[in-house]
Every structure is written in structure tokens, then in C-alpha cells.
Amino acid sequence: MTKRFIIALASATPEQERGVQDWILKNGVGWWHWLPGFWLIVDPQGLFSASAMRDHLDLILPGVHKLVLEFSEAGDTWAGFGPTGNKRDMFEWIRSTWK
């Protein structure tokens, strides 16, 4: 089943973005990347999940805040890395509003 992803990166360097592109090319997924820090990905084999993609990106982009949104026929989901403390939670709005 084909899956589609949106990847949003905060403050990745051009070198880090090239690392993402290399990883994408190595894994045979389709991609669109015309905006810095923003990727559209198509996984025609349905091999990845939002959390697996986030985990792979963490290896390439340690410490970079990221959000991966997954869209498939089975349903939509997301995974991210960033601040989640009481005073500052990058994902609170997504958990409470984006359903």
C-alpha cells in the first residue's frame, strides 16, 4: 500500500539536507523538495511508518526538531522530535486539535 509523508525540519543545514536526500535515494522513495526543510515523500511499497521515518531522520539529523506526517489509505498519523515540556510543547496543538 502506498504511503505519503510530509517531513518538516527546523534549522537543518544544507549538509544535513543532503544527508536526508541521500537516505531517500538509497531507499527508493519518491520525493519533492523545493522548499528548505520541507519534503514530500511517496513510499510506493508502504515500507515506512511516521515513527520509523522519524527514527531514521534522528540518525541523520541529531538534535534537529522534526515533524513527520503520514498519509495512507489505512489512516493518517504523525511522529516528531522537539520540546515537549510543560511550559513549551511543540506538539500539544497537534495532539489536541489536528485530528
C-alpha positions, 0 to 999 in steps of 0.5 A: 500500500502506498504511503505519503509523508510530509517531513518538516525540519527546523534549522537543518543545514544544507549538509544535513539536507543532503544527508536526508536526500541521500537516505531517500535515494538509497531507499527508493522513495519518491520525493519533492523538495523545493522548499528548505526543510520541507519534503514530500515523500511517496513510499510506493511499497508502504515500507515506512511508518511516521515513527520509523521515518522519524527514527531514521531522520534522528540518525541523520539529523541529531538534535534537529526538531522534526515533524513527520506526517503520514498519509495512507489509505489505512489512516493518517498519523504523525511522529516528531522530535522537539520540546515537549515540556510543560511550559513549551510543547511543540506538539500539544496543538497537534495532539489536541486539535489536528485530528 
